[in-house]
Amino acid sequence: MLKKLSRILKYRLLVPILRSNVPPVETARGVAVGLVSAINPFVGIQMALVGAFWAFQKLVLPKWRFNLIAALAWTWVTNIFTVPIVYYVFLITGRLMLGRWEEFLGFDEFAKRLEDILSIGGGGVTAAWDIMVAMISLWGIPLFIGCIPWAIFSGLAGYYWTLKYQESKRRRGRSIV
């Protein structure tokens, strides 16, 4: 199972970076945009957020470019397996930031409630909206506030890691995957 997961991560997240023909800074920006879009509680619309940002960027800052493929690929870091842990960290972080020390709940209870919320049907934008409303009514603002420092940190870390990685690969002149 770990070997299969490793293979998926390599071919879905690293290969778009390695095979990119765009300048390293554009790929690094793409990774940052993808991670910031992934690290938020807007269930199921992370890739749409990247698309919306890409369209907005084209209109407002046409010279500031990012690698769209890398951005879309890196939204997959939050997936069905990672969402309970990531959202729990958001909730705890948000409650700490707001000084709500007495409102902590255990991970098992949180995961059960999240599973119930994520099972809301409807499909598409309607389901995403219903899930977001259910999460707000249950956990409120702390969940959404708590994602902000993690989104900023992951975006910056992804940007610098990708930039350094691509530049070192190009300096060494190795063939890329």
TORKOL-4160 file (C-alpha; in steps of 0.2 Angstrom, whole numbers, padded with zeros to 4 digits, m for minus):
177
<pt num="1" X="0000" Y="0000" Z="0000"/>
<pt num="2" X="0014" Y="0012" Z="0004"/>
<pt num="3" X="0023" Y="0008" Z="m0012"/>
<pt num="4" X="0007" Y="0012" Z="m0022"/>
<pt num="5" X="0004" Y="0028" Z="m0012"/>
<pt num="6" X="0023" Y="0033" Z="m0015"/>
<pt num="7" X="0020" Y="0030" Z="m0034"/>
<pt num="8" X="0004" Y="0040" Z="m0035"/>
<pt num="9" X="0013" Y="0055" Z="m0026"/>
<pt num="10" X="0028" Y="0054" Z="m0037"/>
<pt num="11" X="0018" Y="0053" Z="m0053"/>
<pt num="12" X="0004" Y="0065" Z="m0048"/>
<pt num="13" X="0014" Y="0078" Z="m0039"/>
<pt num="14" X="0032" Y="0078" Z="m0043"/>
<pt num="15" X="0032" Y="0073" Z="m0062"/>
<pt num="16" X="0022" Y="0089" Z="m0067"/>
<pt num="17" X="0036" Y="0099" Z="m0058"/>
<pt num="18" X="0050" Y="0089" Z="m0065"/>
<pt num="19" X="0044" Y="0089" Z="m0083"/>
<pt num="20" X="0039" Y="0107" Z="m0084"/>
<pt num="21" X="0047" Y="0117" Z="m0097"/>
<pt num="22" X="0042" Y="0134" Z="m0090"/>
<pt num="23" X="0054" Y="0144" Z="m0079"/>
<pt num="24" X="0057" Y="0137" Z="m0061"/>
<pt num="25" X="0049" Y="0152" Z="m0054"/>
<pt num="26" X="0033" Y="0149" Z="m0063"/>
<pt num="27" X="0032" Y="0131" Z="m0057"/>
<pt num="28" X="0036" Y="0137" Z="m0040"/>
<pt num="29" X="0022" Y="0149" Z="m0040"/>
<pt num="30" X="0010" Y="0135" Z="m0047"/>
<pt num="31" X="0015" Y="0124" Z="m0032"/>
<pt num="32" X="0011" Y="0139" Z="m0020"/>
<pt num="33" X="m0005" Y="0142" Z="m0028"/>
<pt num="34" X="m0010" Y="0124" Z="m0028"/>
<pt num="35" X="m0006" Y="0122" Z="m0009"/>
<pt num="36" X="m0014" Y="0138" Z="m0004"/>
<pt num="37" X="m0030" Y="0132" Z="m0013"/>
<pt num="38" X="m0029" Y="0115" Z="m0006"/>
<pt num="39" X="m0026" Y="0120" Z="0012"/>
<pt num="40" X="m0044" Y="0127" Z="0016"/>
<pt num="41" X="m0060" Y="0120" Z="0021"/>
<pt num="42" X="m0069" Y="0123" Z="0005"/>
<pt num="43" X="m0073" Y="0104" Z="0001"/>
<pt num="44" X="m0072" Y="0099" Z="m0017"/>
<pt num="45" X="m0069" Y="0116" Z="m0025"/>
<pt num="46" X="m0050" Y="0117" Z="m0023"/>
<pt num="47" X="m0047" Y="0114" Z="m0041"/>
<pt num="48" X="m0060" Y="0127" Z="m0046"/>
<pt num="49" X="m0052" Y="0139" Z="m0034"/>
<pt num="50" X="m0036" Y="0137" Z="m0044"/>
<pt num="51" X="m0045" Y="0140" Z="m0060"/>
<pt num="52" X="m0054" Y="0155" Z="m0054"/>
<pt num="53" X="m0037" Y="0162" Z="m0048"/>
<pt num="54" X="m0029" Y="0158" Z="m0064"/>
<pt num="55" X="m0043" Y="0168" Z="m0074"/>
<pt num="56" X="m0042" Y="0182" Z="m0061"/>
<pt num="57" X="m0023" Y="0183" Z="m0063"/>
<pt num="58" X="m0025" Y="0183" Z="m0082"/>
<pt num="59" X="m0036" Y="0199" Z="m0081"/>
<pt num="60" X="m0027" Y="0208" Z="m0067"/>
<pt num="61" X="m0009" Y="0203" Z="m0068"/>
<pt num="62" X="m0006" Y="0196" Z="m0085"/>
<pt num="63" X="0013" Y="0196" Z="m0083"/>
<pt num="64" X="0013" Y="0187" Z="m0067"/>
<pt num="65" X="0012" Y="0169" Z="m0072"/>
<pt num="66" X="0011" Y="0152" Z="m0064"/>
<pt num="67" X="0011" Y="0134" Z="m0069"/>
<pt num="68" X="m0007" Y="0129" Z="m0070"/>
<pt num="69" X="m0004" Y="0110" Z="m0071"/>
<pt num="70" X="0007" Y="0110" Z="m0055"/>
<pt num="71" X="m0006" Y="0121" Z="m0046"/>
<pt num="72" X="m0020" Y="0109" Z="m0051"/>
<pt num="73" X="m0009" Y="0094" Z="m0046"/>
<pt num="74" X="m0004" Y="0101" Z="m0029"/>
<pt num="75" X="m0023" Y="0103" Z="m0024"/>
<pt num="76" X="m0023" Y="0085" Z="m0022"/>
<pt num="77" X="m0013" Y="0085" Z="m0005"/>
<pt num="78" X="m0030" Y="0087" Z="0003"/>
<pt num="79" X="m0040" Y="0071" Z="m0002"/>
<pt num="80" X="m0052" Y="0059" Z="0006"/>
<pt num="81" X="m0037" Y="0052" Z="0017"/>
<pt num="82" X="m0030" Y="0068" Z="0023"/>
<pt num="83" X="m0046" Y="0079" Z="0025"/>
<pt num="84" X="m0050" Y="0073" Z="0043"/>
<pt num="85" X="m0033" Y="0076" Z="0050"/>
<pt num="86" X="m0031" Y="0093" Z="0041"/>
<pt num="87" X="m0048" Y="0099" Z="0045"/>
<pt num="88" X="m0045" Y="0094" Z="0063"/>
<pt num="89" X="m0029" Y="0104" Z="0064"/>
<pt num="90" X="m0038" Y="0119" Z="0056"/>
<pt num="91" X="m0051" Y="0118" Z="0070"/>
<pt num="92" X="m0039" Y="0116" Z="0084"/>
<pt num="93" X="m0028" Y="0130" Z="0077"/>
<pt num="94" X="m0043" Y="0142" Z="0075"/>
<pt num="95" X="m0049" Y="0139" Z="0092"/>
<pt num="96" X="m0031" Y="0142" Z="0099"/>
<pt num="97" X="m0031" Y="0158" Z="0089"/>
<pt num="98" X="m0047" Y="0164" Z="0095"/>
<pt num="99" X="m0043" Y="0159" Z="0113"/>
<pt num="100" X="m0057" Y="0146" Z="0115"/>
<pt num="101" X="m0047" Y="0134" Z="0125"/>
<pt num="102" X="m0062" Y="0125" Z="0133"/>
<pt num="103" X="m0070" Y="0120" Z="0116"/>
<pt num="104" X="m0058" Y="0106" Z="0111"/>
<pt num="105" X="m0065" Y="0089" Z="0106"/>
<pt num="106" X="m0056" Y="0073" Z="0102"/>
<pt num="107" X="m0051" Y="0068" Z="0085"/>
<pt num="108" X="m0063" Y="0053" Z="0085"/>
<pt num="109" X="m0078" Y="0063" Z="0088"/>
<pt num="110" X="m0073" Y="0076" Z="0075"/>
<pt num="111" X="m0069" Y="0063" Z="0062"/>
<pt num="112" X="m0087" Y="0055" Z="0065"/>
<pt num="113" X="m0095" Y="0072" Z="0063"/>
<pt num="114" X="m0085" Y="0076" Z="0048"/>
<pt num="115" X="m0089" Y="0059" Z="0040"/>
<pt num="116" X="m0108" Y="0063" Z="0042"/>
<pt num="117" X="m0106" Y="0080" Z="0035"/>
<pt num="118" X="m0096" Y="0074" Z="0020"/>
<pt num="119" X="m0109" Y="0061" Z="0016"/>
<pt num="120" X="m0121" Y="0075" Z="0011"/>
<pt num="121" X="m0127" Y="0071" Z="m0007"/>
<pt num="122" X="m0133" Y="0082" Z="m0021"/>
<pt num="123" X="m0118" Y="0083" Z="m0032"/>
<pt num="124" X="m0107" Y="0098" Z="m0039"/>
<pt num="125" X="m0109" Y="0115" Z="m0032"/>
<pt num="126" X="m0125" Y="0111" Z="m0022"/>
<pt num="127" X="m0116" Y="0098" Z="m0012"/>
<pt num="128" X="m0101" Y="0109" Z="m0009"/>
<pt num="129" X="m0112" Y="0123" Z="m0003"/>
<pt num="130" X="m0122" Y="0111" Z="0008"/>
<pt num="131" X="m0106" Y="0104" Z="0016"/>
<pt num="132" X="m0099" Y="0121" Z="0019"/>
<pt num="133" X="m0115" Y="0127" Z="0027"/>
<pt num="134" X="m0115" Y="0111" Z="0038"/>
<pt num="135" X="m0097" Y="0114" Z="0043"/>
<pt num="136" X="m0100" Y="0132" Z="0048"/>
<pt num="137" X="m0115" Y="0128" Z="0058"/>
<pt num="138" X="m0106" Y="0114" Z="0068"/>
<pt num="139" X="m0088" Y="0122" Z="0070"/>
<pt num="140" X="m0091" Y="0140" Z="0065"/>
<pt num="141" X="m0077" Y="0152" Z="0061"/>
<pt num="142" X="m0063" Y="0143" Z="0070"/>
<pt num="143" X="m0061" Y="0131" Z="0056"/>
<pt num="144" X="m0060" Y="0144" Z="0043"/>
<pt num="145" X="m0048" Y="0155" Z="0053"/>
<pt num="146" X="m0037" Y="0141" Z="0058"/>
<pt num="147" X="m0033" Y="0137" Z="0039"/>
<pt num="148" X="m0025" Y="0154" Z="0036"/>
<pt num="149" X="m0008" Y="0151" Z="0044"/>
<pt num="150" X="m0007" Y="0134" Z="0037"/>
<pt num="151" X="m0011" Y="0140" Z="0020"/>
<pt num="152" X="0002" Y="0154" Z="0021"/>
<pt num="153" X="0015" Y="0142" Z="0028"/>
<pt num="154" X="0012" Y="0128" Z="0015"/>
<pt num="155" X="0011" Y="0140" Z="0000"/>
<pt num="156" X="0028" Y="0148" Z="0005"/>
<pt num="157" X="0036" Y="0132" Z="0009"/>
<pt num="158" X="0030" Y="0124" Z="m0007"/>
<pt num="159" X="0036" Y="0139" Z="m0017"/>
<pt num="160" X="0054" Y="0139" Z="m0009"/>
<pt num="161" X="0056" Y="0120" Z="m0010"/>
<pt num="162" X="0050" Y="0119" Z="m0028"/>
<pt num="163" X="0061" Y="0134" Z="m0033"/>
<pt num="164" X="0077" Y="0127" Z="m0025"/>
<pt num="165" X="0073" Y="0109" Z="m0031"/>
<pt num="166" X="0071" Y="0114" Z="m0049"/>
<pt num="167" X="0086" Y="0126" Z="m0049"/>
<pt num="168" X="0097" Y="0112" Z="m0042"/>
<pt num="169" X="0091" Y="0100" Z="m0055"/>
<pt num="170" X="0094" Y="0112" Z="m0069"/>
<pt num="171" X="0112" Y="0116" Z="m0062"/>
<pt num="172" X="0116" Y="0098" Z="m0062"/>
<pt num="173" X="0110" Y="0096" Z="m0079"/>
<pt num="174" X="0102" Y="0079" Z="m0075"/>
<pt num="175" X="0088" Y="0072" Z="m0086"/>
<pt num="176" X="0072" Y="0074" Z="m0078"/>
<pt num="177" X="0062" Y="0058" Z="m0074"/>
